[in-house]
Amino acid sequence: MRIGEALRRIDDGALMRVAFYALLSAAAVFLVIDIRDVFQSNAAAPGLDPLHLDQPVLPPALTDGKPAAPPVEPASPAEVLRKAIRFELQPGGVLLAEGAIDPGASTRFAQEIESRGEYVKVISLNSPGGSVEDAIAMSKLIRDKKLATRVASKALCASSCPIVFAGGVSRTAEKDAVIGVHQVFNGGRDRPSADQAMSSAQATTARVARHLQDMGIGAGLWFHALETPPDRLYYLTPKEMAEFKLTTDPQPVARKKS
């Protein structure tokens, strides 16, 4: 009776959080095995080692696009997106962040924001993702500076890029924006032991989940990421982005011709 009474007193939200983190732990345990199998069978991704979380990666948007093609083809060619992320100030206080999030990207981003002062209002993202650590740091800085984020029409925001996107105080995905998620994986050449890789995967998975929670993003977004192998992308629909609170502004609806 005492146990039953204690369980009834537990808040439903607390039970949900316990279940969520239990799922994260279980997913991280199997993540290393899944990653090894995927990359052993996918020799078409040269130079990728899935066991080094602090290195940039080429997400499936730049490889085979499985399990399904993106809803629309990104406007930028792959060779542009593969380059280290660059920042370009555009009219109206928009800072374009385009390219792969390489290690050190967050430091350059912070310097860019510092040098631009109060002029920057919106971060426009066009990136295939990359370093998780840098993505989290960029996201935190965006929230601290109370900046907005945007993914323009036919721009790509994949892999770790949605983590950056989540930092905006307002977040807009324009019509035909391409936003996708998948499991965290490593793009370096070092080969840690299985125990080290598992520990790293668990820690990184928990860090990303906690950061998204702090940004006010629904857990369903990360569930989709955990369920999607690292050589694939789960493309988010506008409805899903709104439900998970990844976007705060609705997409514009095309007006019917009278």
N, C-alpha and C positions, 0 to 999 in steps of 0.2 A: 504493500500500500504506500509506503513512504517513497519508493522509487517512482510509482505511478504518479503520485502527487507532485513530485519534483519535476517530472517530465512535463506535466501539464502547466507548470509555472514558467517553463522555458519559452521565451519569446519566439514566435514563428520565424522572425528574421534571423535570430541566432541559429536556429536549426538550418535555415537555408545557407547561411555562411559556412557552417560546419560541413554540410554536404558539398558545397562548392569547392572548398579547399581540399576535401577528401578526394574529389574528382581530379583536381589539379595534381595532387600527389600521385594518384594512380596513372594519370596521363603521362606525367614526367617519367615514371618508371619505364613505361613502354616506348617513350619517345626515342631513346637512344637506339633500341632495337629496330624500330621503324626506319629511322634515319639511315642506319647502316645498310639495311636491305634496299632502300630506295636508291642510294647512291652507288651501291655495288652493281645494281642493274641498270644504272643510267650513266653510261660512260660518255654521253653526249654533252656533259657539262664540265669541260676541261678546267683544271686548276681549283676545283671545289673540294674541300674537305669538310664534311658536315659536323666536325667536332671541335669547333673553335668559335665561340660565340662573339668574340670581339672583332671579328673580321667582316668586311662587307661581303654580301652575297648577291648573286644574280637570281632573282626570283623567277618563277615560271612564266611570268609575263614576257620575259626576255628569252625563254627557251621554247617549250612546246605548248604551253597554255592549257595543259590538261587540268581537270577532267572535262572542261568545256571552254570554248573560246570566250573571250570577253564580250560583254553586251555590245560594245562598239570597239573598233580598233583605236588605240591611243594615237594621237596626232604626231607625237614626237617619235622619230626613228630610234631604234634600239641603241645605235652608236652614241646618240646624245644622252640617253638615259644611263648608259654604262659609265659615263665620265663622272668623276668626283663632283659632288654637289657644288653648285655655284649660286651666288646670290646677285640678283639684278634689281635695282630700284626702278620701279615703274611709276607712271603718273597716278595721282590719287592716294599716295601713301601705301602702295602695294609693293611688297618685296617678294619677288619670284625666287623660290628655292627649287632648283631643277638639277636632277642628277642623283647618283647613288650616294647614300649616307655613309661615307667612309669614316674610319676611325679618325677623330680629330675634327669632324664636321661641327660638333657642338661648340668647340672653342672658336672656330671661325665665325659661326653664326652669332655667338655672343659678342664678338668683336664688331661684327657688322651692325648689330642692333645698337651697340654702344656708340658707334660712330655716327649713326643716323639720328640719334637723339629721339625726339618725340614725333618725328615725321612719319615713321612706319606705323601703320594701323592694321594692315592685313598681311598675312603670310599666305602666298599662293603656292601650293605644292604641286610638283610634277616629278615624282620620284618612285623608283622601283624598290625603295627600302635599302637596308644595309645594316649597319651597326646598331644593335638594340640599345647599348649604353648611351650612344650619342643621341638616338631618337628620344629616349626618356629625358635626357638633359635638355634637349631643344624644346620638348613639350612643356617641361616645367618652367623654362624661361618665358615661353609664350604666355603661359597662364600668369606668371608673376608680373609680366608687363601688361597684362590685360589686353592682349592683341587678339584679333579675329583670325580664323584660318579659313581657307577656301581651296577647293579642287575645281578648277575650271572645266568647261565642257571639253571632252576628249583628252583631258589630262589624266595621268596615271598616279595613283597613290596606293602602293601595294607593300606587302610584307611588313616592315617596321614603320613605314610612312604613316599608316593610320594612327600610330602612337603619337606622332608629332601632331597630326591633325586634331587629335583629342584634346590638345592643350588649349585650343582657342576658346575664348569666352563666348564667342558665337562661331558656329561652324556651318559652312555652306558647301554643299556639293551641287554644282550646277547640272543642268540636264546633260546626260551623256558623259558625266564624270565616271571614271573607271576606278573603283575602289575594291581591293581584294586583300584577304588575310590568309595566313597559313601558320603551321607550327614554326616556332623559333628553331633555327638551325645554325650551324657553324660553317664559315667559309674559309677558314685558315688551313694551313698545312700541318700544324702540329697534331700529334695523335696522343691525347691523354689516355689513361687507362679507362676501362669501362666504369669503374667506381667514380673516377673523377668526372667523366662525361655525364654520368647520371646525376651526380651532385650538382654540377653546373646547370644541367637542364632543369632540375627541380627549382634551384634558386632563381634562375632567370624567369621561368614560368610564373613563379610566385610574385616576383618583382613587377612583371608586366601586369599581372592581374590586379595587384594592389594599386599600381599607378592608375590604371583605367578606372578602378573604383573611386580613387581620390578625385579623378577628373569628372566623375558623375556619369560614367559610361556603363550601360547595362551589361551584366555578366554574359548574356547571350552572344555578344560579339566575340568574346574570347573562347566560348564553347565552339563556335564555328572554326576558329583558328586551330584549336587543339585537335579537332576532328579531321583537319585537312593536311595530308602529307606535305613535307617541305618542298617537294618538286612540283606542287600544284598550287592553285589559288582558288579560294572560295570568293566569288564575286558577290558583293552585297547589293541588294536591291534598294531603291529609294525608301520603300516601306520598312525594310529591316533597319536601315540606318536611322530612320525616325524612331522606330520602336526601341532600339538600343540606345537612343539619345546620342548617337555619334554625330548626328546633324541637329542643329537647333532651328534652322530656317528651312521651310518647305521649298521643294523645287518649283520653279515657275511652271505653270500649266499653260500649254499652248492655247491661244484663243481660237474658238471656232469661227470660221468665216460665215458671215451673215449672208 
